[in-house]
């Protein structure tokens, strides 16, 4: 397999040097900060990623104040006990994107966050205690116990909430294949995910870098050479 130093050098060359590349990396994820994340912010982050899936992100971001109002600040313990009428009205609420199945997912995820928080003394604490070398296990847990948190939505949720993991965007998958990892273009099967996890674990051991940095450097080493403004606006791995 290709050493990560080779991938990093390629990314540095594309971005204008080691310092330029370093400037494009986000702060290293903090387990302490994640553990202190309030439950309402965890549910808000889940919801934003769910509504952004398959939609123009800027539209969701522009309406986000309305989302916060409509979903009562995303307090999971409160939303979990709202009656059916509350959710039915949201389906015609102009403050949000009126997608009935995604609105139902907020209700289901409020219950998921509330239950998890009670069991682990905070949803953020639950996430912070999950080991970084088992993102695949965490993604499976989110998909099985939450609503609409499978696939890329779950990966982006973990990225935006501050959990230290990789995102298997198109460019990251291409980087892995270029390095000799036998995964498909989409990298969505259980086999692909396991192979990707194993390679990122090996690179983390080799470099000592956070998984989030490994993922971003991979994305910036191959494919479309996005400029700094595009990368900052997207906040994601070259997709």
BALOBA-1460 file (C-alpha; in Angstrom, 3 decimals):
// residues 239
<rec num="1" residu="x" x="0.000" y="0.000" z="0.000"/>
<rec num="2" residu="x" x="1.037" y="3.598" z="-0.612"/>
<rec num="3" residu="x" x="2.426" y="5.390" z="2.428"/>
<rec num="4" residu="x" x="0.478" y="8.435" z="3.495"/>
<rec num="5" residu="x" x="3.574" y="10.611" z="3.152"/>
<rec num="6" residu="x" x="3.299" y="10.124" z="-0.622"/>
<rec num="7" residu="x" x="-0.333" y="11.252" z="-0.614"/>
<rec num="8" residu="x" x="0.477" y="14.245" z="1.564"/>
<rec num="9" residu="x" x="3.306" y="15.357" z="-0.720"/>
<rec num="10" residu="x" x="0.954" y="15.181" z="-3.692"/>
<rec num="11" residu="x" x="-1.619" y="17.294" z="-1.848"/>
<rec num="12" residu="x" x="1.045" y="19.823" z="-0.850"/>
<rec num="13" residu="x" x="2.141" y="20.119" z="-4.475"/>
<rec num="14" residu="x" x="-1.443" y="20.743" z="-5.608"/>
<rec num="15" residu="x" x="-2.194" y="23.310" z="-2.899"/>
<rec num="16" residu="x" x="1.036" y="25.316" z="-3.022"/>
<rec num="17" residu="x" x="3.177" y="23.762" z="-0.332"/>
<rec num="18" residu="x" x="3.053" y="22.348" z="3.182"/>
<rec num="19" residu="x" x="1.933" y="25.581" z="4.839"/>
<rec num="20" residu="x" x="-0.796" y="26.189" z="2.278"/>
<rec num="21" residu="x" x="-2.123" y="22.679" z="2.780"/>
<rec num="22" residu="x" x="-2.031" y="23.002" z="6.564"/>
<rec num="23" residu="x" x="-4.042" y="26.226" z="6.316"/>
<rec num="24" residu="x" x="-6.820" y="24.335" z="4.538"/>
<rec num="25" residu="x" x="-7.206" y="21.788" z="7.335"/>
<rec num="26" residu="x" x="-9.820" y="22.334" z="10.041"/>
<rec num="27" residu="x" x="-8.864" y="22.313" z="13.734"/>
<rec num="28" residu="x" x="-8.269" y="18.815" z="15.047"/>
<rec num="29" residu="x" x="-11.489" y="17.387" z="16.527"/>
<rec num="30" residu="x" x="-11.689" y="17.607" z="20.316"/>
<rec num="31" residu="x" x="-13.285" y="14.805" z="22.323"/>
<rec num="32" residu="x" x="-13.776" y="17.202" z="25.228"/>
<rec num="33" residu="x" x="-15.660" y="19.688" z="23.063"/>
<rec num="34" residu="x" x="-17.752" y="16.921" z="21.537"/>
<rec num="35" residu="x" x="-18.610" y="15.480" z="24.957"/>
<rec num="36" residu="x" x="-19.885" y="18.897" z="26.044"/>
<rec num="37" residu="x" x="-22.150" y="19.322" z="23.001"/>
<rec num="38" residu="x" x="-25.738" y="19.915" z="24.207"/>
<rec num="39" residu="x" x="-28.366" y="17.433" z="23.054"/>
<rec num="40" residu="x" x="-30.309" y="20.115" z="21.193"/>
<rec num="41" residu="x" x="-27.232" y="20.950" z="19.084"/>
<rec num="42" residu="x" x="-26.711" y="17.285" z="18.292"/>
<rec num="43" residu="x" x="-30.306" y="16.969" z="17.076"/>
<rec num="44" residu="x" x="-30.006" y="20.246" z="15.154"/>
<rec num="45" residu="x" x="-26.875" y="18.986" z="13.414"/>
<rec num="46" residu="x" x="-28.569" y="15.697" z="12.522"/>
<rec num="47" residu="x" x="-31.546" y="17.569" z="11.119"/>
<rec num="48" residu="x" x="-29.472" y="19.947" z="9.036"/>
<rec num="49" residu="x" x="-27.532" y="17.118" z="7.462"/>
<rec num="50" residu="x" x="-30.737" y="15.165" z="6.754"/>
<rec num="51" residu="x" x="-32.408" y="18.127" z="5.070"/>
<rec num="52" residu="x" x="-29.235" y="18.956" z="3.122"/>
<rec num="53" residu="x" x="-29.073" y="15.429" z="1.695"/>
<rec num="54" residu="x" x="-30.094" y="15.571" z="-1.960"/>
<rec num="55" residu="x" x="-30.796" y="19.293" z="-1.677"/>
<rec num="56" residu="x" x="-28.941" y="22.560" z="-2.215"/>
<rec num="57" residu="x" x="-27.102" y="23.206" z="1.054"/>
<rec num="58" residu="x" x="-27.314" y="26.993" z="0.735"/>
<rec num="59" residu="x" x="-31.114" y="26.854" z="0.680"/>
<rec num="60" residu="x" x="-31.210" y="24.942" z="3.966"/>
<rec num="61" residu="x" x="-28.632" y="27.250" z="5.532"/>
<rec num="62" residu="x" x="-30.599" y="30.337" z="4.445"/>
<rec num="63" residu="x" x="-33.763" y="28.981" z="6.076"/>
<rec num="64" residu="x" x="-32.070" y="27.641" z="9.181"/>
<rec num="65" residu="x" x="-33.393" y="30.302" z="11.569"/>
<rec num="66" residu="x" x="-36.874" y="29.194" z="10.560"/>
<rec num="67" residu="x" x="-35.950" y="25.571" z="11.246"/>
<rec num="68" residu="x" x="-34.779" y="26.500" z="14.734"/>
<rec num="69" residu="x" x="-38.064" y="28.266" z="15.415"/>
<rec num="70" residu="x" x="-40.299" y="25.615" z="13.906"/>
<rec num="71" residu="x" x="-38.604" y="22.767" z="15.760"/>
<rec num="72" residu="x" x="-38.553" y="24.665" z="19.070"/>
<rec num="73" residu="x" x="-34.787" y="24.904" z="19.330"/>
<rec num="74" residu="x" x="-34.424" y="21.147" z="18.756"/>
<rec num="75" residu="x" x="-34.805" y="20.259" z="22.435"/>
<rec num="76" residu="x" x="-35.150" y="16.463" z="22.085"/>
<rec num="77" residu="x" x="-36.877" y="15.853" z="25.424"/>
<rec num="78" residu="x" x="-39.548" y="18.367" z="24.405"/>
<rec num="79" residu="x" x="-39.982" y="17.264" z="20.799"/>
<rec num="80" residu="x" x="-40.214" y="13.616" z="21.804"/>
<rec num="81" residu="x" x="-43.519" y="14.333" z="23.532"/>
<rec num="82" residu="x" x="-45.110" y="16.680" z="21.002"/>
<rec num="83" residu="x" x="-48.498" y="15.347" z="19.779"/>
<rec num="84" residu="x" x="-49.218" y="14.246" z="16.231"/>
<rec num="85" residu="x" x="-50.870" y="17.589" z="15.477"/>
<rec num="86" residu="x" x="-47.583" y="19.423" z="16.035"/>
<rec num="87" residu="x" x="-45.829" y="17.326" z="13.380"/>
<rec num="88" residu="x" x="-48.739" y="17.475" z="10.958"/>
<rec num="89" residu="x" x="-48.672" y="21.285" z="11.036"/>
<rec num="90" residu="x" x="-44.954" y="21.309" z="10.245"/>
<rec num="91" residu="x" x="-45.694" y="19.634" z="6.912"/>
<rec num="92" residu="x" x="-47.219" y="22.956" z="5.769"/>
<rec num="93" residu="x" x="-44.898" y="25.324" z="7.684"/>
<rec num="94" residu="x" x="-43.252" y="27.754" z="5.233"/>
<rec num="95" residu="x" x="-40.375" y="28.399" z="7.637"/>
<rec num="96" residu="x" x="-38.844" y="25.043" z="6.723"/>
<rec num="97" residu="x" x="-38.474" y="22.782" z="3.705"/>
<rec num="98" residu="x" x="-41.732" y="20.861" z="3.780"/>
<rec num="99" residu="x" x="-40.598" y="17.285" z="3.313"/>
<rec num="100" residu="x" x="-42.889" y="15.020" z="5.334"/>
<rec num="101" residu="x" x="-40.519" y="12.050" z="5.620"/>
<rec num="102" residu="x" x="-37.639" y="14.239" z="6.779"/>
<rec num="103" residu="x" x="-39.888" y="15.957" z="9.303"/>
<rec num="104" residu="x" x="-40.849" y="12.541" z="10.681"/>
<rec num="105" residu="x" x="-37.141" y="11.751" z="10.955"/>
<rec num="106" residu="x" x="-36.718" y="14.696" z="13.335"/>
<rec num="107" residu="x" x="-39.340" y="13.184" z="15.611"/>
<rec num="108" residu="x" x="-37.682" y="9.766" z="15.526"/>
<rec num="109" residu="x" x="-34.238" y="11.240" z="16.095"/>
<rec num="110" residu="x" x="-35.486" y="13.312" z="19.028"/>
<rec num="111" residu="x" x="-36.418" y="10.026" z="20.697"/>
<rec num="112" residu="x" x="-33.067" y="8.492" z="19.707"/>
<rec num="113" residu="x" x="-31.074" y="11.412" z="21.114"/>
<rec num="114" residu="x" x="-33.148" y="11.540" z="24.300"/>
<rec num="115" residu="x" x="-32.755" y="7.801" z="24.968"/>
<rec num="116" residu="x" x="-29.041" y="7.840" z="24.223"/>
<rec num="117" residu="x" x="-28.464" y="10.925" z="26.330"/>
<rec num="118" residu="x" x="-30.207" y="9.363" z="29.311"/>
<rec num="119" residu="x" x="-28.124" y="6.203" z="29.017"/>
<rec num="120" residu="x" x="-24.775" y="7.959" z="28.511"/>
<rec num="121" residu="x" x="-25.230" y="11.276" z="30.328"/>
<rec num="122" residu="x" x="-25.316" y="13.204" z="27.079"/>
<rec num="123" residu="x" x="-25.458" y="12.380" z="23.376"/>
<rec num="124" residu="x" x="-22.203" y="14.223" z="22.801"/>
<rec num="125" residu="x" x="-20.576" y="12.166" z="25.524"/>
<rec num="126" residu="x" x="-21.820" y="8.989" z="23.854"/>
<rec num="127" residu="x" x="-20.197" y="10.050" z="20.572"/>
<rec num="128" residu="x" x="-16.973" y="11.132" z="22.260"/>
<rec num="129" residu="x" x="-16.533" y="7.707" z="23.840"/>
<rec num="130" residu="x" x="-16.828" y="5.822" z="20.546"/>
<rec num="131" residu="x" x="-13.308" y="4.956" z="19.271"/>
<rec num="132" residu="x" x="-12.131" y="6.680" z="16.088"/>
<rec num="133" residu="x" x="-10.885" y="3.395" z="14.638"/>
<rec num="134" residu="x" x="-14.463" y="2.082" z="14.424"/>
<rec num="135" residu="x" x="-16.370" y="4.675" z="12.415"/>
<rec num="136" residu="x" x="-18.093" y="1.851" z="10.555"/>
<rec num="137" residu="x" x="-19.553" y="0.522" z="13.801"/>
<rec num="138" residu="x" x="-20.780" y="3.980" z="14.774"/>
<rec num="139" residu="x" x="-22.338" y="4.562" z="11.369"/>
<rec num="140" residu="x" x="-24.147" y="1.223" z="11.660"/>
<rec num="141" residu="x" x="-25.409" y="2.218" z="15.107"/>
<rec num="142" residu="x" x="-26.698" y="5.566" z="13.819"/>
<rec num="143" residu="x" x="-28.395" y="3.921" z="10.851"/>
<rec num="144" residu="x" x="-29.989" y="1.190" z="12.960"/>
<rec num="145" residu="x" x="-31.191" y="3.379" z="15.836"/>
<rec num="146" residu="x" x="-31.737" y="6.766" z="14.226"/>
<rec num="147" residu="x" x="-33.744" y="7.866" z="11.204"/>
<rec num="148" residu="x" x="-32.257" y="8.724" z="7.790"/>
<rec num="149" residu="x" x="-28.726" y="8.637" z="9.190"/>
<rec num="150" residu="x" x="-27.325" y="6.021" z="6.855"/>
<rec num="151" residu="x" x="-24.842" y="6.477" z="4.033"/>
<rec num="152" residu="x" x="-23.205" y="9.841" z="3.461"/>
<rec num="153" residu="x" x="-25.691" y="11.628" z="5.726"/>
<rec num="154" residu="x" x="-24.304" y="9.800" z="8.742"/>
<rec num="155" residu="x" x="-20.726" y="10.519" z="7.696"/>
<rec num="156" residu="x" x="-21.400" y="14.218" z="7.242"/>
<rec num="157" residu="x" x="-23.269" y="14.361" z="10.545"/>
<rec num="158" residu="x" x="-20.211" y="12.986" z="12.318"/>
<rec num="159" residu="x" x="-17.968" y="15.439" z="10.458"/>
<rec num="160" residu="x" x="-20.080" y="18.491" z="11.296"/>
<rec num="161" residu="x" x="-20.724" y="17.508" z="14.924"/>
<rec num="162" residu="x" x="-16.971" y="17.249" z="15.478"/>
<rec num="163" residu="x" x="-16.399" y="13.489" z="15.693"/>
<rec num="164" residu="x" x="-13.005" y="12.474" z="14.334"/>
<rec num="165" residu="x" x="-13.715" y="10.440" z="11.229"/>
<rec num="166" residu="x" x="-13.379" y="10.211" z="7.473"/>
<rec num="167" residu="x" x="-15.909" y="11.037" z="4.769"/>
<rec num="168" residu="x" x="-15.957" y="8.725" z="1.761"/>
<rec num="169" residu="x" x="-16.611" y="11.412" z="-0.824"/>
<rec num="170" residu="x" x="-15.902" y="10.798" z="-4.486"/>
<rec num="171" residu="x" x="-12.363" y="12.177" z="-4.157"/>
<rec num="172" residu="x" x="-11.551" y="10.283" z="-0.962"/>
<rec num="173" residu="x" x="-12.725" y="7.032" z="-2.563"/>
<rec num="174" residu="x" x="-10.549" y="7.831" z="-5.598"/>
<rec num="175" residu="x" x="-7.567" y="8.450" z="-3.330"/>
<rec num="176" residu="x" x="-8.072" y="5.108" z="-1.616"/>
<rec num="177" residu="x" x="-8.324" y="3.276" z="-4.929"/>
<rec num="178" residu="x" x="-5.213" y="5.056" z="-6.185"/>
<rec num="179" residu="x" x="-3.422" y="3.887" z="-3.038"/>
<rec num="180" residu="x" x="-4.318" y="0.278" z="-3.827"/>
<rec num="181" residu="x" x="-7.471" y="-0.211" z="-1.739"/>
<rec num="182" residu="x" x="-9.887" y="-2.436" z="-3.678"/>
<rec num="183" residu="x" x="-13.126" y="-0.474" z="-3.287"/>
<rec num="184" residu="x" x="-15.792" y="0.612" z="-5.749"/>
<rec num="185" residu="x" x="-16.295" y="4.131" z="-7.106"/>
<rec num="186" residu="x" x="-19.157" y="4.748" z="-4.693"/>
<rec num="187" residu="x" x="-17.605" y="2.974" z="-1.687"/>
<rec num="188" residu="x" x="-20.977" y="2.221" z="-0.126"/>
<rec num="189" residu="x" x="-20.966" y="-1.546" z="0.469"/>
<rec num="190" residu="x" x="-20.077" y="-3.049" z="3.835"/>
<rec num="191" residu="x" x="-16.978" y="-4.540" z="2.246"/>
<rec num="192" residu="x" x="-15.892" y="-1.140" z="0.896"/>
<rec num="193" residu="x" x="-16.470" y="0.523" z="4.245"/>
<rec num="194" residu="x" x="-14.447" y="-2.089" z="6.101"/>
<rec num="195" residu="x" x="-11.562" y="-1.797" z="3.651"/>
<rec num="196" residu="x" x="-11.608" y="1.991" z="3.896"/>
<rec num="197" residu="x" x="-11.670" y="1.815" z="7.698"/>
<rec num="198" residu="x" x="-8.713" y="-0.554" z="7.755"/>
<rec num="199" residu="x" x="-6.671" y="1.723" z="5.492"/>
<rec num="200" residu="x" x="-7.455" y="4.855" z="7.499"/>
<rec num="201" residu="x" x="-6.562" y="2.977" z="10.676"/>
<rec num="202" residu="x" x="-3.207" y="2.080" z="9.136"/>
<rec num="203" residu="x" x="-2.572" y="5.668" z="8.039"/>
<rec num="204" residu="x" x="-3.558" y="7.000" z="11.462"/>
<rec num="205" residu="x" x="-1.037" y="4.643" z="13.049"/>
<rec num="206" residu="x" x="1.620" y="5.654" z="10.492"/>
<rec num="207" residu="x" x="1.155" y="9.421" z="10.867"/>
<rec num="208" residu="x" x="-0.519" y="10.140" z="14.196"/>
<rec num="209" residu="x" x="-2.867" y="12.502" z="12.333"/>
<rec num="210" residu="x" x="-6.576" y="12.826" z="13.131"/>
<rec num="211" residu="x" x="-8.827" y="10.858" z="10.794"/>
<rec num="212" residu="x" x="-10.516" y="14.102" z="9.729"/>
<rec num="213" residu="x" x="-7.158" y="15.444" z="8.518"/>
<rec num="214" residu="x" x="-6.282" y="12.201" z="6.759"/>
<rec num="215" residu="x" x="-9.606" y="12.348" z="4.947"/>
<rec num="216" residu="x" x="-9.238" y="15.987" z="3.890"/>
<rec num="217" residu="x" x="-5.659" y="15.518" z="2.720"/>
<rec num="218" residu="x" x="-6.764" y="12.483" z="0.680"/>
<rec num="219" residu="x" x="-9.463" y="14.558" z="-0.989"/>
<rec num="220" residu="x" x="-7.071" y="17.391" z="-1.792"/>
<rec num="221" residu="x" x="-4.501" y="15.019" z="-3.306"/>
<rec num="222" residu="x" x="-6.594" y="13.907" z="-6.261"/>
<rec num="223" residu="x" x="-9.450" y="14.853" z="-8.578"/>
<rec num="224" residu="x" x="-10.708" y="18.410" z="-9.050"/>
<rec num="225" residu="x" x="-8.249" y="20.880" z="-7.528"/>
<rec num="226" residu="x" x="-10.712" y="23.114" z="-5.671"/>
<rec num="227" residu="x" x="-9.484" y="26.471" z="-4.420"/>
<rec num="228" residu="x" x="-9.475" y="27.476" z="-0.757"/>
<rec num="229" residu="x" x="-12.741" y="29.422" z="-1.013"/>
<rec num="230" residu="x" x="-14.621" y="26.447" z="-2.457"/>
<rec num="231" residu="x" x="-13.246" y="24.073" z="0.167"/>
<rec num="232" residu="x" x="-14.111" y="26.476" z="3.006"/>
<rec num="233" residu="x" x="-17.636" y="27.016" z="1.684"/>
<rec num="234" residu="x" x="-18.304" y="23.303" z="1.395"/>
<rec num="235" residu="x" x="-16.596" y="22.252" z="4.611"/>
<rec num="236" residu="x" x="-16.292" y="18.781" z="3.212"/>
<rec num="237" residu="x" x="-14.031" y="16.375" z="1.400"/>
<rec num="238" residu="x" x="-13.930" y="17.394" z="-2.222"/>
<rec num="239" residu="x" x="-17.446" y="16.241" z="-3.088"/>
